Amino acid sequence: MRRISRKKRSTLANRAIAASAALILGGGGLVAVNVYASAGEGPSGSSPPTRTENAGSRLSTIDCPEAVNGLPDVPDEARGEVDRELAAMDTQITDAYRQFADRKEQIARDPGLAENAVLGPLRSKRTASLDRIGIAIGRAGERPAGLESLAGCSLRADDSRGGNGGGRGDGNGGDGSQDDGQGQDQGQNQGQDGGQGQDPGGQDPGQGQDPGEGQDPGQGQGQDGNGPVAADFVDIQSVQPGVDRPRQRRGASRGTFTTDCGRNENGKFNPDNVIVAPGVSNGAHHMHDYIGNQANDAFASDDDLANGATTCRNQGDRSTYYWPVLRLQNGQDEDDVNADGGGRDQNVGEIQTPSQVTLKFVGSPVGRVTAMPRFLRIITGDAKAFTNGDANANASWSCTGFEDRQLTDKYPICPEGSQVVRTFAFQNCWDGQNTDSANHRTHVAFAQENGRCPNGFRAVPQLVQRIVYDVPPGPGFAVDSFPEQLHKPITDHGDFINVFDDRLMKKMVRCINDGRRCR
């Protein structure tokens, strides 16, 4: 198993721990802190974690290159067809995972069965899809070469078992090809520290414990045997505080704008993703909570979103905010137990309505922000980080009363009276031209270590999203995921489409730039 260097651990801890912890409870309210992450993409999934062949019963999932990362720029004329083929490739992996899971015991006895019954047919389907992608791009420009190299998949083990569980909270679900946490400081200092400033990589909160010892990963635990496992959890009280104090510079935009869009009390769910898979039902293969815009499904156009109803208190905000639901692993079935995105995709258990959702937009630590364009689409985190590697992982987990302790690759076990917290700090730099990009990432970016946006990008208000759940203490919950991602916490992610009207967006920008706190 590939080990992550101590430098890499520290970098990831600073990046993803602080990123998801961008809201910290302080004496005077919620405080924004440092944010580190990368908008970069590595080739074919940023060097996926070590793959394990013929490992008997330890084999637990299917690992395929992330095809979108290996594509060149996709012409606008080809985007629709390419997006549909990419969504089809996700479905191919989902179907192959089901076949693998159904035959896991047979494959453990006869590893050749995996190639003949699962991997070979999957490779053929992916090759055909990649060929169609090449043809679509070729109609509008130069056909890309070498796409067939993205067709291969392998079986791999869940490396979270054994040892101390890797419980550093440092995002080590896989070693990405980039050390992309190179101190991209977007932290906004609202004047409170909350006791931060220690290196979160300096202590192993799971030290001396082997939560996965003696267990076969993916076997007989969690959601129908495909996760999570005991090693995916750690006691938050054993995690060392380690959220850095943000560094503000002269001219920083210190204001905040908070929008109240509820907690999805009305229960709007679907397994679509209009950003990644427009026009494709069940494009996510997991269920999403939606707040804000109520017109969001796979087929929603910009006009549909502009005219959609909203749960936001201020009707000038018709933005859509969505994320994978969190479920209790309590044996209780939901209405989607036999539906796409639910039980058919190995997502089972009782869906939890958050007890609190905070949506706050904050400024730049080095200067003023400019307005986001309407219909700007941002995805933060990576739904496939378990197999892709952690280059784009950007969510973290904690507990109320302990939010100076953040985890990226573990779920927290909170003490009695404390609630589970998941946090996302979205990209805060925009390329000034595009509301989306072919891989849904390169049109936005995170600020660099000095707080400034990369060349060609401009600072925009940064969405910081904090979601709180009142769940029973212990390791009995997980987020929905693509089935082959085994419900790992590092796969958590958030999606946002800006549908603020011009008047309210201008108010937001003025408030942030003037250093005020507005709603």
C-alpha positions in Angstrom: 0.0 0.0 0.0 1.4 3.4 -1.0 2.1 5.6 2.0 1.7 9.3 2.0 4.7 11.3 3.1 4.5 13.3 6.3 4.8 16.5 4.2 1.9 15.4 2.1 -0.1 14.5 5.2 0.5 17.9 6.7 -0.4 19.6 3.5 -3.6 17.7 3.1 -4.5 18.3 6.7 -4.0 22.1 6.3 -5.9 22.1 3.0 -8.9 19.9 3.5 -9.3 20.1 7.2 -9.3 23.9 7.2 -11.3 24.0 4.0 -14.2 22.1 5.4 -13.9 23.8 8.7 -14.3 27.3 7.2 -17.1 27.9 9.8 -15.8 27.6 13.4 -18.0 28.3 16.4 -16.5 31.2 18.3 -17.6 33.3 21.3 -19.3 35.8 19.0 -20.7 33.6 16.3 -19.6 31.7 13.2 -16.1 32.5 12.1 -14.5 31.9 8.7 -11.0 30.4 8.8 -8.3 29.3 6.4 -9.2 27.3 3.3 -6.9 25.1 1.3 -7.7 23.1 -1.7 -6.9 22.7 -5.4 -8.9 23.1 -8.6 -6.3 21.1 -10.5 -7.0 17.8 -12.1 -4.5 15.0 -12.5 -4.6 12.8 -15.5 -7.0 9.9 -15.4 -8.1 10.4 -11.9 -4.9 11.9 -10.4 -3.0 8.6 -9.8 -5.5 6.4 -8.1 -4.5 4.6 -4.9 -2.6 1.3 -5.0 -4.6 -1.3 -6.8 -4.7 -4.9 -5.5 -5.2 -7.9 -7.8 -6.2 -11.4 -6.7 -6.3 -10.5 -3.1 -9.1 -12.9 -2.3 -11.7 -11.7 0.1 -10.0 -8.4 0.6 -11.1 -7.2 -2.9 -13.9 -4.8 -2.2 -14.5 -2.4 -5.1 -13.9 -1.6 -8.8 -11.4 1.1 -9.6 -11.6 2.8 -13.0 -9.8 5.9 -14.4 -12.0 9.1 -14.2 -12.5 9.6 -17.9 -13.4 13.3 -17.7 -10.0 14.0 -16.4 -8.3 12.5 -19.5 -10.4 14.5 -22.0 -9.1 17.6 -23.8 -11.2 20.7 -24.0 -14.7 19.6 -25.2 -16.3 21.9 -27.9 -19.6 23.3 -26.9 -21.3 21.5 -29.7 -20.2 18.1 -28.3 -20.8 18.8 -24.6 -24.3 17.3 -24.5 -23.3 14.0 -26.1 -20.0 13.8 -24.1 -21.8 14.4 -20.9 -24.3 11.6 -21.7 -21.6 9.2 -22.5 -19.7 10.0 -19.3 -22.9 9.4 -17.3 -23.3 6.1 -19.2 -19.8 5.1 -18.1 -20.8 5.8 -14.5 -23.8 3.5 -14.9 -21.5 0.8 -16.4 -19.3 0.9 -13.3 -22.4 0.8 -11.1 -23.7 -2.3 -12.9 -20.3 -4.0 -12.8 -20.0 -3.3 -9.1 -23.3 -5.0 -8.5 -22.2 -8.1 -10.4 -18.9 -8.1 -8.5 -20.7 -7.7 -5.1 -23.1 -10.5 -6.0 -20.2 -12.8 -6.9 -17.6 -11.7 -4.4 -17.3 -15.1 -2.7 -16.9 -16.9 -6.0 -14.3 -14.3 -7.2 -12.4 -14.9 -3.9 -12.1 -18.5 -4.8 -11.6 -18.0 -8.5 -10.0 -14.6 -9.3 -10.2 -15.4 -13.0 -13.9 -15.0 -12.8 -13.5 -11.3 -12.2 -11.8 -10.8 -15.5 -14.2 -12.9 -17.5 -17.5 -11.9 -15.8 -16.9 -8.4 -14.6 -13.8 -6.5 -15.8 -13.7 -7.8 -19.4 -17.3 -6.8 -20.2 -16.9 -3.5 -18.4 -13.7 -2.7 -20.4 -15.6 -3.4 -23.7 -18.4 -1.1 -22.7 -16.1 1.7 -21.7 -14.1 1.3 -24.9 -17.3 1.8 -26.9 -18.3 4.8 -24.9 -14.9 6.4 -25.2 -15.0 5.8 -29.0 -18.3 7.6 -29.2 -16.9 10.5 -27.1 -14.0 10.7 -29.6 -16.3 10.8 -32.5 -18.5 13.5 -30.9 -15.4 15.7 -30.2 -14.1 14.9 -33.7 -17.2 16.3 -35.4 -16.5 19.7 -33.9 -12.7 19.7 -33.8 -9.7 17.4 -33.7 -10.5 13.9 -32.4 -8.4 13.2 -29.3 -6.0 10.3 -29.4 -5.4 7.7 -26.8 -8.8 7.7 -25.2 -8.8 3.9 -25.2 -6.2 4.0 -22.4 -9.0 5.2 -20.1 -11.0 2.0 -20.5 -9.1 -0.2 -18.1 -10.4 -1.0 -14.6 -9.2 -3.2 -11.8 -10.3 -4.7 -8.5 -8.9 -3.2 -5.4 -9.0 -3.6 -1.7 -10.4 -1.2 0.9 -7.1 0.0 2.4 -8.8 1.6 5.4 -8.8 -1.7 7.3 -6.0 -2.5 9.8 -3.4 -0.5 11.5 -4.5 2.7 13.1 -7.1 3.3 10.4 -5.1 6.2 9.0 -7.2 8.4 11.4 -5.2 11.6 11.0 -8.0 13.4 9.4 -5.5 14.2 6.6 -7.4 13.0 3.6 -5.3 10.0 3.0 -8.0 8.0 1.2 -5.5 7.9 -1.7 -2.4 9.8 -2.8 -3.3 12.2 -5.6 -0.7 13.0 -8.2 -0.4 16.6 -7.0 0.6 18.1 -3.8 -2.2 20.6 -4.4 -2.5 21.8 -0.9 0.4 24.1 -1.3 -1.0 26.5 1.2 -3.7 28.1 -0.9 -4.8 30.4 1.8 -8.3 31.8 1.3 -8.9 32.2 5.0 -11.1 35.1 6.1 -10.4 36.2 9.6 -13.4 37.6 11.5 -11.3 38.3 14.5 -11.6 35.1 16.4 -9.2 32.1 16.8 -11.1 29.4 18.6 -7.9 27.9 19.8 -6.5 26.9 16.4 -3.0 27.0 15.2 -1.6 23.5 15.8 -0.5 21.1 13.1 -3.4 18.6 12.6 -1.0 16.1 11.2 1.0 15.9 14.4 -1.1 13.4 16.1 -2.7 10.1 15.1 -6.1 10.2 16.7 -6.6 6.5 16.2 -3.2 5.6 17.7 -3.2 2.3 19.5 -6.5 1.3 18.1 -7.3 -1.0 15.2 -11.0 -0.4 14.5 -10.8 -2.6 11.4 -8.9 -5.4 13.0 -10.2 -8.8 12.2 -12.8 -7.5 9.8 -13.1 -8.1 6.1 -13.7 -4.7 4.6 -17.0 -4.4 2.9 -18.2 -7.7 4.3 -21.3 -7.7 6.5 -21.1 -4.1 7.5 -22.8 -0.9 6.7 -25.0 -0.7 3.6 -25.6 -4.2 2.4 -21.9 -5.0 2.9 -20.5 -2.1 0.8 -19.5 0.2 3.6 -18.8 2.0 5.7 -16.5 -0.1 7.9 -15.4 0.5 11.5 -12.1 1.9 10.4 -14.0 4.8 8.6 -14.8 6.3 12.1 -12.8 7.9 14.8 -13.6 9.5 18.2 -13.5 13.3 17.7 -12.1 13.7 21.2 -9.0 11.8 20.2 -8.3 14.3 17.3 -5.8 17.0 18.0 -7.1 20.6 17.4 -5.5 21.9 14.3 -7.3 24.6 12.3 -4.9 27.4 11.4 -5.5 31.0 12.3 -6.3 32.8 9.0 -4.0 35.6 7.9 -5.7 38.7 6.8 -4.0 41.3 4.6 -4.5 45.0 4.2 -7.5 45.6 1.9 -9.2 42.3 2.7 -12.9 42.1 2.1 -14.1 41.1 5.6 -17.8 41.2 5.3 -20.3 38.3 5.1 -23.6 37.6 3.5 -25.8 34.8 4.9 -28.8 33.4 3.0 -31.4 31.2 4.8 -32.9 28.5 2.6 -34.1 26.0 5.2 -33.0 22.4 5.9 -34.9 20.5 3.2 -37.8 20.2 5.6 -40.0 19.6 2.6 -38.0 16.5 1.5 -36.9 17.4 -2.0 -34.6 14.5 -3.1 -33.5 13.0 -6.4 -30.5 11.1 -7.7 -29.8 13.5 -10.6 -27.0 15.9 -11.1 -27.8 18.6 -13.5 -24.2 19.9 -13.5 -22.4 16.7 -14.2 -25.1 14.7 -16.0 -27.6 17.1 -17.5 -30.5 15.3 -19.2 -29.7 12.0 -17.5 -32.0 10.5 -14.9 -30.1 9.0 -11.9 -26.9 10.6 -13.1 -25.5 10.6 -9.5 -26.4 7.1 -8.5 -27.0 8.5 -5.0 -29.7 10.7 -3.4 -29.2 14.4 -3.0 -30.8 16.8 -0.5 -31.9 20.0 -2.2 -32.5 23.4 -0.7 -33.2 26.7 -2.5 -34.4 26.2 -6.0 -37.2 23.6 -6.3 -37.0 23.2 -10.1 -33.7 21.3 -10.0 -33.6 17.9 -11.6 -31.6 16.4 -14.4 -33.6 18.3 -17.1 -33.7 21.8 -15.6 -32.5 24.5 -17.9 -31.2 27.9 -16.8 -34.7 29.3 -17.6 -36.3 26.6 -15.4 -34.0 27.6 -12.6 -34.6 31.3 -13.1 -38.4 30.8 -12.9 -38.3 28.1 -10.2 -39.8 28.5 -6.7 -37.2 28.7 -3.9 -37.1 27.8 -0.2 -34.8 30.8 0.4 -36.3 33.4 2.7 -35.0 36.2 0.3 -36.8 35.4 -3.0 -33.9 37.1 -4.8 -31.9 34.0 -4.1 -33.2 31.2 -6.4 -29.8 29.4 -6.3 -29.7 25.7 -5.9 -27.6 24.1 -3.1 -27.4 20.3 -3.0 -25.3 17.5 -1.4 -25.5 13.7 -0.8 -28.0 12.8 1.9 -26.8 11.3 5.2 -28.4 8.1 6.3 -28.6 6.2 9.6 -27.5 2.6 9.2 -30.3 1.4 11.5 -32.1 -1.2 9.3 -34.9 1.2 8.6 -36.0 1.3 4.9 -36.8 4.6 3.1 -39.3 4.9 0.3 -36.4 4.7 -2.1 -35.3 1.2 -1.0 -36.2 -0.2 -4.4 -35.5 3.0 -6.4 -32.6 4.4 -8.4 -30.2 6.3 -6.2 -31.5 4.4 -3.2 -31.5 0.7 -2.7 -30.8 -0.1 -6.3 -27.5 1.8 -5.9 -26.6 0.3 -2.5 -27.8 3.4 -0.6 -30.0 2.2 2.2 -31.0 3.5 5.6 -33.0 6.3 7.1 -32.4 9.7 5.5 -31.6 12.4 8.0 -33.0 15.9 7.8 -30.3 18.3 9.0 -30.9 20.1 12.3 -29.2 23.2 10.9 -27.9 24.4 7.5 -25.8 27.6 7.3 -25.0 29.2 3.9 -22.5 32.0 4.3 -20.7 33.9 1.6 -17.3 35.4 2.6 -14.7 37.6 1.0 -11.0 37.5 0.0 -8.1 37.9 2.5 -6.3 40.2 0.2 -8.8 42.4 -1.6 -12.2 43.1 -2.9 -14.5 40.5 -4.6 -16.5 40.9 -7.8 -20.0 39.5 -8.6 -20.4 35.9 -9.6 -22.0 35.5 -13.0 -25.6 34.2 -12.9 -25.8 30.4 -13.5 -22.2 29.9 -12.4 -21.8 26.2 -11.5 -19.4 25.0 -8.8 -18.7 21.5 -7.5 -16.5 21.2 -4.5 -15.0 17.9 -3.4 -14.9 14.7 -5.4 -17.7 12.1 -5.4 -15.1 9.5 -6.5 -12.2 10.4 -4.3 -11.9 6.9 -2.9 -10.8 5.6 -6.3 -9.6 8.8 -7.9 -7.3 9.9 -5.1 -7.7 13.0 -3.0 -6.5 15.7 -5.3 -10.0 17.3 -5.4 -11.3 16.1 -2.0 -12.6 19.2 -0.1 -15.0 18.4 2.6 -14.5 17.8 6.3 -16.3 16.3 9.3 -16.4 17.4 13.0 -18.7 17.7 16.0 -20.4 20.7 17.6 -18.1 21.9 20.4 -15.1 20.4 18.7 -14.9 22.3 15.4 -11.3 23.1 15.8 -10.8 19.4 15.1 -11.5 18.4 11.6 -11.5 15.1 9.7 -11.3 14.6 6.0 -11.1 10.8 5.5 -13.0 9.7 8.7 -16.4 10.1 10.0 -16.5 11.5 13.6 -17.9 9.7 16.6 -19.3 12.6 18.7 -19.8 12.5 22.4 -23.3 12.6 24.0 -24.9 16.0 23.4 -22.7 16.8 20.4 -23.9 16.8 16.8 -22.2 15.7 13.6 -21.0 18.6 11.4 -20.0 18.4 7.7 -18.6 21.5 6.0 -17.8 22.7 2.5 -15.8 25.8 1.5 -16.3 26.3 -2.2 -13.8 27.7 -4.8 -13.5 31.4 -4.6 -11.8 32.4 -7.8 -13.6 32.6 -11.3 -11.9 32.7 -14.7 -14.0 35.7 -15.7 -15.5 34.0 -18.7 -17.2 30.7 -18.2 -20.1 29.5 -16.0 -19.0 25.9 -16.4 -16.2 23.8 -18.0 -15.9 20.4 -19.5 -14.7 18.8 -16.3 -16.8 21.2 -14.2 -13.7 22.4 -12.3 -11.3 24.4 -14.4 -13.5 27.5 -14.7 -13.1 28.1 -11.0 -10.1 27.8 -8.6 -9.0 28.3 -5.0 -6.8 31.2 -4.1 -3.0 30.6 -3.8 -0.9 30.7 -0.6 -0.7 34.5 -0.7 -4.5 34.7 -0.9 -4.5 35.9 -4.4 -6.3 34.2 -7.3 -4.3 32.5 -10.0 -3.4 34.5 -13.1 -6.5 35.1 -15.2 -8.9 34.5 -12.3 -10.8 37.0 -10.1 -12.0 36.8 -6.6 -15.8 36.2 -6.1 -17.8 35.6 -2.9 -16.9 32.2 -1.4 -19.8 30.0 -0.4 -19.1 28.3 3.0 -21.7 25.6 3.8 -22.2 24.0 7.2 -24.6 21.2 7.8 -25.4 19.8 11.2 -27.1 16.5 12.1 -28.6 15.2 15.4 -27.7 11.5 15.0 -27.2 8.9 17.8 -23.6 8.8 19.1 -21.5 6.1 17.4 -20.5 4.8 14.0 -24.0 4.3 12.6 -24.3 6.7 9.7 -22.8 7.5 6.2 -23.3 9.7 3.2 -24.8 8.4 0.0 -22.2 7.6 -2.7 -21.6 5.9 -6.0 -21.8 2.2 -4.9 -18.2 1.4 -5.8 -17.0 4.3 -3.6 -18.1 2.4 -0.5 -19.6 5.4 1.3 -16.2 6.7 2.3 -16.3 10.1 4.0 -13.6 11.5 1.6 -16.1 11.2 -1.2 -18.3 13.9 0.3 -19.0 16.8 -2.0 -21.3 19.8 -2.6 -22.9 21.4 -5.6 -24.0 25.0 -6.2 -25.6 26.9 -9.1 -25.8 30.7 -8.6 -29.3 32.0 -9.4 -29.1 35.3 -7.3 -30.8 38.1 -9.1 -28.6 41.1 -10.0 -29.9 43.3 -7.2 -29.2 40.8 -4.5 -25.8 39.8 -5.9 -24.8 43.5 -5.9 -25.9 43.8 -2.3 -23.8 40.7 -1.4 -20.7 42.1 -3.0 -21.2 45.5 -1.3 -21.7 44.0 2.1 -18.6 41.8 1.8 -16.4 44.6 0.4 -17.6 47.1 3.0 -16.9 44.7 5.9 -20.5 44.4 7.0 -22.6 41.4 8.0 -25.7 41.1 5.9 -28.6 38.8 5.3 
